[in-house]
């Protein structure tokens, strides 16, 4: 099964035929009013007793800056035609491989740099200065490589800042999509139906979506439903195992698949209501090391954890 976003008028009566109690929202857009502040708070909390505390606080500074820049640099645009064209092609409306980026994200990047500079250590300042001096054409080239997964061509020093601006840009656009999601038969459920990016982790929700698993997009911050006890990468249900560092009741586990030899973190809100996909994935890198020792590769990407050159 796959998820597509279509204009509201194309939904027909599918939802009306489904009992309200049984309806599972296939797609959840981010609540940008609280997302970045909540992420920053969680990162700082996890940093207190973590050997990677300094880096978690570094990530928290960027997340907090994203909140400020979001408020100071709002984006309003009409995506009606974009959605219609994408629906006709059966593609994500904000597909990173084809969506024509505007220079709005350049402004977001420079605003982010100005906001975080006072909190950055000395060795980071040359990276920020270099990015500030980078021309529009080179920024677009870097963005294209980063979004295509060519991380080594960008550099692990620049990637988190570039991604922070691009992610904020895509998140702003995603929340303005004038359509609804529906579940269809198809492939590539492991990629975000909004922008086509990889997830950062999955979350088993509490509240109105209690017990349902959603994958959290590493770029546009949207979440899409994928049933539990199924590999999110290859959709097989055989040879799945769950790994944790603490106990069976751990709030953060890794779901591994013996079919495709990949794993994805799975976070349980019922075990810790404060879990946050980006923060808790980053804070549990010891679990990643364990999974690599067992021969599994990540099927996800973290905005603060890009491979270097």
C-alpha positions in Angstrom: 0.0 0.0 0.0 1.2 3.5 -0.7 0.0 7.0 0.2 -0.9 9.7 -2.3 -1.9 13.3 -1.8 -4.7 14.5 -4.1 -6.9 17.5 -4.4 -9.8 17.3 -1.9 -12.4 16.9 -4.7 -10.7 13.7 -5.9 -11.3 11.9 -2.5 -14.8 10.9 -3.5 -16.7 9.2 -0.7 -13.9 6.9 0.4 -13.8 8.4 3.9 -17.6 8.5 4.2 -17.7 4.7 3.5 -15.2 4.1 6.3 -16.6 4.1 9.9 -15.1 7.1 11.8 -13.9 4.8 14.6 -11.9 2.7 12.1 -10.5 5.6 10.0 -6.7 5.8 10.2 -5.3 9.1 9.0 -2.7 8.1 6.4 -0.7 11.4 6.7 -0.1 13.9 9.4 1.4 17.3 8.7 3.8 18.9 11.2 2.6 21.3 13.9 5.2 23.9 13.3 4.0 26.0 16.3 5.6 23.6 18.7 7.9 21.3 16.7 11.2 23.0 16.9 10.9 24.2 20.5 9.9 20.7 21.6 12.8 19.2 19.7 15.3 21.7 21.2 14.0 21.0 24.7 14.2 17.2 24.2 17.8 17.5 22.9 18.9 19.5 25.9 17.2 17.0 28.2 18.9 14.1 26.6 22.2 15.9 26.6 22.4 15.9 30.4 23.4 12.3 30.8 24.8 11.4 27.3 28.4 11.1 26.2 27.4 13.0 23.1 26.0 15.8 25.2 27.9 18.6 23.5 26.7 17.6 20.1 23.1 17.2 21.3 23.3 20.8 22.7 24.7 21.9 19.3 21.7 20.4 17.6 19.4 22.0 20.1 20.8 25.4 19.2 20.0 24.8 15.6 16.5 23.6 16.3 15.8 26.7 18.5 17.1 28.9 15.7 14.7 27.2 13.3 11.9 28.2 15.6 13.0 31.9 15.6 13.6 32.0 11.8 10.2 30.3 11.2 8.5 33.1 13.0 10.5 35.9 11.4 10.4 34.5 7.8 7.0 33.2 7.0 6.2 31.7 3.6 2.9 31.9 1.8 2.4 30.3 -1.6 -0.3 28.7 -3.7 0.4 25.0 -4.3 -2.9 24.2 -6.0 -1.5 23.6 -9.5 1.6 21.9 -8.0 -0.6 19.4 -6.3 -2.8 18.8 -9.3 0.2 18.2 -11.5 1.8 15.8 -9.0 -1.5 13.9 -8.5 -1.8 13.4 -12.3 1.8 12.0 -12.4 1.3 9.9 -9.2 4.2 11.7 -7.5 4.8 13.5 -4.2 3.7 17.1 -4.6 7.0 18.5 -3.2 9.3 15.8 -4.7 12.9 16.8 -3.9 14.1 15.4 -7.2 12.0 17.7 -9.3 10.4 20.5 -7.3 11.8 23.9 -8.4 13.3 25.5 -5.3 12.9 29.2 -4.8 15.6 31.4 -3.1 13.5 31.6 0.0 15.6 28.8 1.5 18.7 30.9 0.9 17.2 33.7 3.1 16.3 31.0 5.7 19.9 29.8 5.7 21.4 33.2 6.3 18.9 34.0 9.0 19.7 30.7 10.7 23.5 31.5 10.6 22.9 34.9 12.1 20.8 33.4 14.8 23.1 30.6 15.9 26.4 32.3 15.5 26.6 33.6 19.1 26.1 30.0 20.4 28.6 28.2 18.2 32.1 27.2 19.3 35.1 28.8 17.7 35.9 25.9 15.3 32.4 26.2 13.7 32.6 29.9 12.9 34.7 29.4 9.7 32.1 27.0 8.4 29.3 29.6 8.9 31.4 32.4 7.4 32.1 30.2 4.3 28.4 29.4 3.9 27.5 33.1 4.2 29.9 33.9 1.3 28.6 31.1 -0.9 26.8 32.3 -4.0 23.3 31.3 -5.0 24.5 29.0 -7.8 26.9 27.1 -5.5 24.2 26.9 -2.8 21.8 25.3 -5.3 24.5 22.8 -6.3 25.2 21.9 -2.7 21.4 21.5 -2.0 21.0 19.3 -5.1 23.8 17.0 -3.9 22.5 16.9 -0.3 18.9 16.1 -1.3 20.2 13.4 -3.7 22.1 11.7 -0.9 25.5 12.7 -2.2 26.6 13.6 1.3 30.3 13.1 0.8 30.3 15.8 -1.9 28.8 18.3 0.5 30.8 17.7 3.7 29.6 16.8 7.2 30.6 20.3 8.4 28.2 22.1 6.1 25.4 19.6 5.8 23.6 20.2 9.1 23.2 23.9 8.4 22.1 23.5 4.8 19.7 20.8 5.7 18.2 22.9 8.6 17.4 25.6 6.1 16.1 23.2 3.4 14.0 21.3 6.0 12.5 24.5 7.3 11.6 25.5 3.7 10.0 22.2 2.9 8.2 22.1 6.2 6.7 25.5 5.6 5.5 24.4 2.1 4.2 21.0 3.3 1.8 22.6 5.8 0.2 24.7 2.9 -0.6 21.8 0.6 -4.3 22.2 -0.3 -5.1 18.5 -0.5 -5.7 15.3 1.5 -4.0 12.0 1.6 -5.5 8.6 0.6 -4.1 5.1 0.8 -3.7 3.2 -2.5 -2.0 0.1 -3.7 1.6 0.8 -4.8 5.2 0.8 -3.8 7.8 3.0 -2.1 6.0 3.3 1.2 9.4 3.8 2.8 9.6 7.3 1.3 7.7 10.4 2.4 4.5 10.9 0.3 4.9 14.7 0.6 8.5 15.1 -0.6 9.9 11.7 -1.3 12.6 11.8 1.4 13.7 9.1 3.8 12.4 8.9 7.3 14.4 9.7 10.4 12.6 7.2 12.6 9.2 5.8 13.4 6.9 6.7 16.3 4.1 4.6 17.9 1.6 7.3 18.9 -0.6 8.1 21.9 -3.8 10.1 21.8 -6.1 10.1 18.8 -3.8 7.9 16.8 -3.0 5.7 19.8 -1.1 2.5 18.9 -0.5 3.5 15.3 3.0 3.7 13.8 4.0 6.7 11.7 7.3 7.3 10.0 8.7 10.8 10.5 10.2 12.6 7.5 13.7 13.7 7.8 13.1 16.8 5.6 9.5 18.1 5.6 8.6 16.8 9.1 5.4 15.1 7.9 4.5 11.7 9.2 2.9 8.9 7.3 1.2 5.7 8.5 2.9 2.3 8.1 1.4 -0.7 9.9 3.4 -2.3 12.7 5.3 -5.6 12.5 6.2 -4.9 8.9 9.6 -3.8 7.6 9.2 -0.1 6.7 11.9 -0.5 4.0 10.9 -3.7 2.1 7.4 -4.3 3.6 8.3 -7.9 4.5 6.8 -9.4 7.7 9.3 -12.2 8.1 12.4 -12.2 10.2 11.7 -9.0 12.1 13.5 -8.4 15.4 13.5 -5.6 18.0 16.7 -4.5 19.7 17.2 -2.2 22.7 20.0 -1.2 25.0 18.0 -1.2 28.2 15.1 -3.6 28.5 12.0 -4.8 26.8 10.3 -1.7 28.1 12.7 0.7 26.4 11.1 3.7 24.7 13.6 3.5 21.8 14.2 0.3 19.9 15.6 -0.7 16.5 13.4 -2.8 14.2 15.6 -5.0 12.1 14.7 -6.9 8.9 16.5 -10.1 8.0 15.2 -9.8 4.4 16.8 -6.5 3.4 19.3 -6.3 6.3 18.2 -2.8 7.3 16.9 -1.3 10.5 14.8 1.7 11.6 14.4 3.1 15.1 11.0 2.8 16.6 9.9 5.2 19.4 7.1 4.4 21.8 5.2 7.4 23.2 3.4 5.2 25.7 6.7 4.4 27.3 8.0 8.0 27.2 5.5 10.7 26.0 8.4 13.1 25.4 10.2 11.0 22.8 11.0 13.0 19.7 12.2 11.4 16.4 15.2 13.5 15.6 16.3 14.0 19.2 15.9 10.4 20.4 17.4 8.9 17.2 20.5 11.1 17.6 20.8 10.4 21.3 20.8 6.7 20.8 23.8 6.3 18.5 25.1 3.5 20.7 22.2 1.4 19.5 23.2 2.2 15.9 26.7 0.9 16.6 25.2 -2.3 18.0 23.1 -2.7 14.8 26.1 -2.2 12.6 28.0 -4.9 14.6 25.0 -7.2 13.9 25.3 -6.5 10.1 22.4 -4.2 9.6 22.4 -0.8 7.8 20.2 2.2 8.5 17.2 2.8 6.3 16.9 6.4 7.6 18.8 9.6 7.8 19.1 12.1 10.7 19.4 15.8 10.0 22.4 16.1 12.3 24.1 12.9 11.3 25.4 13.0 7.7 28.3 10.8 6.5 31.5 12.8 5.9 33.8 12.8 2.9 
